Amino acid sequence: MSDWPLSSLKGKIHINHGFPFKSEFFTGEETDYIVLTPGNFHEKGGFKRQAGKEKFYTGEVPSDYLLASGDLIVAMTEQAAGLLGSCARIPESGIYLHNQRLGLITTDPKEILKDYVYHLFKTKTVRDQIRLTSSGSKVKHTSPERIYDVKIPLPNVTVQKKIVDVLDALENKLELNNRINFLLESMSKTLYDYWFVQFDFPDPSGKPYKTSGGKMVYNPILKREIPEGWSDGTLEDLGQIVGGSTPSTQNPENFTSNGTPWITPNDLSNNQGNKFISRGDQDLSAQGVRNAALKKHPAGTVLLTSRAPIGYMAIARNEVTTNQGFKSFVPSKGYSTEFVYYSVKNSIKAIIQYASGSTFKEISAGTLKTVKIVLPKQTIVEAYTNCVQSMFFRQDLVQQENEQLTELRDLLLPMLTNGQVTLR
């Protein structure tokens, strides 16, 4: 262990409360300002963009509550599980508004660096102290004074800077990889929409089919025009629809630390932003698979959560099983994983409309078989697959690299901040 002095944060940091922006001025339409919410925090720390879910603001904005790039904010209320004490750095100036229940952290740079505080607040040591001193039976709250009482082993500013440099290098690479995957996702999805929604796939001359006057035929089942030679179908035509099950949790022999990956909706919730998944929090033993009468889903299966929350998706990187909260698609009818993935994703709104249930909304396999879709010619699907397959492959590699970098960062973080590992 280190010989760094144990010190409280009192006198070294200062926390300002945010402004109570009025909900009557919130809008989903884009404006110059975005009100920050707990949705902008990753549970373990870090800023999360809410593309398509932002709370834009139309009212008057107090200049003191307009955040700048590099500002450090902390969640003072646990409005979502695990968010209390989560810290995030603001990525851009002049856009984000400092909302109530969020604290703006400033520091005395002679005592502690703001970026070092950011990494400190991702450690279990600090987060446990914040949670243990919080109040509230249903929703946990903390206060600046309680955070000031948090005790940490504190090195000098020179050592802090070295630690920040290492951890920031890892975070910068993670962020770069996220941007790469975002662009790859945008490209492959845009191409899908262009070909299979707008029907502007390349005609034999390489020109966009519909725009160039390609023949369209009215389909009475779909009640719309589709390209000549295409047909109507349902989601069942994309592949075999498979469900899952849960073995008895009372029998520990059903579970193991190194067996067949068993995916739950919670695993996909934690996997948001990632297209692929290898395993969840638990694996099933061979006995557990048998007891639950589970069939293993092969690599390339498109996983879809069918219970609330409905519509989370991922592609199985390897052989997996799922619990009963899934209705997944095994591409077994001539369509590629890439095409099936976006065809299901493009049908999510229609799928959700068919959900039923008084307590928990759910979609049955029978219902999925009634959701109508357009079925293109196989040659067009094959051409699309050839275009995007390398993008999917690249996304998978980048995601796997991020998983390794995250594991390394999470390993180093506590060891660096408690002095167990030192830097030269």
N, C-alpha and C positions, 0 to 999 in steps of 0.2 A: 504493500500500500504506500501512498505518497506521504510526504511530510508537509503537504500544503496545509495552511491553517484552515480550520473549520470556521466559516463565517456566514452570517445571515445576509440577505440581500438589502436589508434596511440601510438607507443612506447611499446605496450604490445604484439603485434603479428608482424610477418614478413612473407611476401609472396614472394616466388620465382617462376618465370615463368618456364614452361617446355621446352623441347627440340623439335625442328621441325623434328621428325623422318620422313624419306623419304618413301613415299607410295610405291615406286618401290620395297621396301624390305618387304612389308606386304604380308602375305600369310595366307591361311586358314588351312594349314597343321601345325601340332603341332611342335613347337620349344621350346627352353628354356625360351623365353621371350614373354610377352603379352603387347601390346601397349594399354594404357588406353584410353577410349573414353567416350563421354557423356552417352553411353549405360551402362557404369559401375556405374551410379548414379541412385538411386531412387529419384523421384521428391522431396519427403519430406526429403531426406537425407538418407545416408546409402549406403553401397557398394552392388552392384548387379553383381553377376557372370553372364557371358554371355556364358553359356555352348553351344557349337556348333556354336557360332557366334564370337568367339574371333579373334582379329587381332594379329596373331603371327608375330614375327619380325626375319628376317634373317641377317640384317646388323650389323655393329659394334655398340656396346652399350657403350656410355659414362658412366663411373661408377657413376658420380655425379647424374645421372638421373635414377638410379636403386633404386626403393623404398623398404623400410623395413616395417616389420609388425608394425602396430600402427601409421605409418605416416599419416598425415591428409592432404587431398587434397580438393580443392574447384573448382567448375566449374565456369570459368571466362567468358564463352560465352554460350548463350542460344541457343544451336544448336537443342534442343528439348524443347517444351513448358514446362515452369515451372522449368527448371533445373538451371537457373542462381542463383549462390550463394549456390547451394546444396553442402553439405560436405559429405565425405566418409572417413572411416578409412581403411587402407590397411590391408588385412587379413593375408598375408604371405610375407616373405622376399625373395628377390632375383629373383622375377618373373615379377613383374609389372613395366612398364616403364612410367616415368613422361613425358607425352606428352604436346605439346604446347596447350595453351588455358586452361590449368589446373594450378592452383596455389598450391604450397606446403607450408603449414602453419607451422611455428614454433612459439613458444611463450616464453615470459619471465616467468618462472614458479613461480617467486615470486609475480607476478602480476595476472596472469591468467593461468589456467591449459589448456593444449591442448585438453583434453577430454571434458572440460567444453565448450570450443569454438565449438567443434563438436555439442554439444547439443544446444548451443545458435543459431547456424546457421540453426537449424530446426524450430526456432520460427518465427512467422509471423512478429514480430517487426523488426527483423534483415533482413529478406528476403525482406520486403517492402522497407526498406531503401536502400538496394543494388539495387533493381529494379528501384526505383525512381531516383537514381543518375546514372543509366546506360545510354549508348549512343547506337545509331544505330536504323534505321527505321524498317528494316526487322529482323535482328538478333541483339539482345541486347548484349552489351559487358560491362564489368566492368574492373576495374584496382585495383592494390594493394592500391593506394592512396585513391581511393573512399571507399574501404572497411575499411581502417584505420579510416575514418571519421565517421563510424557507431557508434552510441551512445547507451549505454546499462547501466542499473542499475547493479553495480558490487559489489558483496559481497567479503569478504576476502577469501583467499585460503582454509581455513579450512571449511567454509560453501560450497564453490565450490565442495570440495571433497565429502562432504555428499550428495550433489545433484547429482553428477556424479555417486556415488555408487547406489543410488535408480534407476536412469534412466538406468544405465548399467545393473542392475539386470533384469529389464524388457526386455531390448534388448537381453541379453544373453538367456533368456527363449524363446523369439521369435525365435532366431537363432537356438536353440536346437530343437524347434518344427519344424522349416523349414527343418532341417536335417532329422528328423524322417519322415516327409512327403516325402522328396526326396527319402529316402530308400524304403518306402512303395510303392511309385510310380514306382521305378525301379524294384522292385520285381514283382508287378502285371503286368507291361508291358513286362518284360522279360518272364514271364510265358505265356502271350498271344502270343508273338513271337515264343516261343518254341513249343507251341501247334498248332497254326493256321497259322504260316508262314513257319516254318521248318517242320511242321507235325509230331513232336515227342511227341504227347500226349501219355498218358499211354495206352498200349494195354491191353487186358484182363489179361495178366500175369504181368502187371505193368511195362513192358519194353517200352522204347521209340519206337513208332510205325514205323516210316520210317527207323530209324537207325537199328532197329531189323529185317528189311525185310518185313514190312507190305506191303500189295499189293497196288500199285499205278496204277491209270487208267488215260489214256490221255483224257482230256476234250477238244473237238474241239472249243467250244465257248471261253473258257478261254485260249486256246492254251498252255496248260501246263498239267502236271500230278498232280492229286489230289488223296487223299485216297479213296479207294473203298467205295461206299455208300454215299460219299459227292456229292454235286451238285453245279452247277453254279447258280448265281442269280445277283441281282443288289441291290443298297443301299435301294431301296424301300421295299425289302423283310425284312429289319431289323425292320421296324415300319412305322407308319403313318408320312409322311413328312408334316410339318405344317409351315406356314409363319406367318408374323405379320403385323401390321399396326400402323399408327400414327394418333391419333385424332387431331382435329384442335388446334394448339397452341395458336390461337387467343381467344379461349374460356377458361378462367381459371377454369371454372367448370368441365372441363374434367380431371383436375389433383387435387390431394389431398396429404396430408402428411402421410396418413395412409389408404391406399386402396390396390388395387391389384398391386404387383410389376410389373414394366414395364422395361424391359431390352433392352438396346441399345448396338451396337458394342463398343461404348466408355466404357460402363460398363465392358465389357469383357476384353477390353484392360487394364483397371485399375486393373482388377482381375487376371492378368497373374501370373502364379505360383500357383494359387488356382484352385482346381478341381471343387469346388461347389460354387454356388451363390444363395443368398436368395432374393436380391433386388438390384435395380440400384439407380441412383440419384433421380428418380421420381416414384411416384405411380399414378395409374389411378383411378379415381372415377368410381362408377358403371355406371354413365352416359358416362364417357370417353370410357369405354370398349364397351358400346352399340354403341356409335357414330362411333367408329372405326371398328365396326363389328368384334371385336376380340373374338377368342375362347381362353379360359384359358388353358394353358398347365399344365398337372399334375406334381407333384413331380416325379423326375426320368427322366424327358424329357432331352434328350441330345441336348443342344443348339449349333448351328453352325452358325457363321457369314457368310453370302453369298454375301456381298458387301465388297469392299475394305475397310479395310484389310480382305481378305477371309481366313477362317480357324481357327479363334479363337473359342475355345470350352469351355464349362462348363456343369455341371449337375445341373438342377434345384433342389434345396433343398426342395422347397415348390411350391405351385401353382403360376405360373407367366404368364405374357404376354410378347410379344416382339414387336419391331418395324419391319418395312419392310426389315431391313438389315439382316434377319435371315431366314434360312430354317432348321428347327429343327426336331428331330426324337422322336416321342412318341413310346416307346417300347410296341407295341400292337399286335405283331405277334409271340409271343412265345419266343423271345430272351430277355435276361436280359439287364438292363441298363448297367451293367459292360461290357458285350460283345459288345453291340451296341456302347458304347463309344470308345473302342479301334478299332473296325472295321471301324468306321468313321474316327478316327484319322489316321489309317493306310492307308486310301484312300485319304488323303488330297492332296498329290502331283497330283494324277489323277484328283481330283476335280478341282484344280487350273488350270490345263491344258485346261479344258473345259470352263473356264471363258471367257466372251465376254463383249463388250462395249467399246466405244471410249473414253469417259471421265472417267467413273468409271467401273471397272471390276465387273462382277456380275455372279452368278450362279443361274439358275432357277431350280424350282422343277422338271420340265420336264427333264432337263439335268442330275440332280442327279439320276433320275430313269434309266439312261442309263449306269451309272458307274458300271462295273462288279465286283463282289466279289465272293469268295468261301463261300458256305454255308455248315457248318459241320452238322453232326448228332446232333440232339437235346440232346441226352444223353451226348455227349462230352461237349456241351455248358453248360449244367447243372452242370457237374463235375467241369468245370472251374469256374463257378459262385460260387459254394460252396467253392472253394479254395480261391478266392479273395474277397468275399463279406465282410469278417471281416476286410480286409485291407482297403477297401473303407470306411467302417464304422469308422474305426480308423482315417483315413485321415480327414473325415468330422469333427469328434470330435476335433482333433488337430487344424484344420483350424478355427473352431468356438472359441476355446480357444484363438487363436492368434488374432482373431477379437476383442475379449473382452480386451485382453492385450494391443492391439494397441489403443483402445478407452481410456483405463486408462492412458497409456503413453501420448497420445495427450492431455488429460485433465490436467495431472500433469505438463507437460513440461512448458507451459507459467506461471503457478501459482508458480512453484518452481523458475524459472529464473527471475521473477520480484518481488519475495519476498512476494507474496500474501499468500503463504503457507510456513511455516518454519519447519525445521527438528530439533528434539532434539537428 
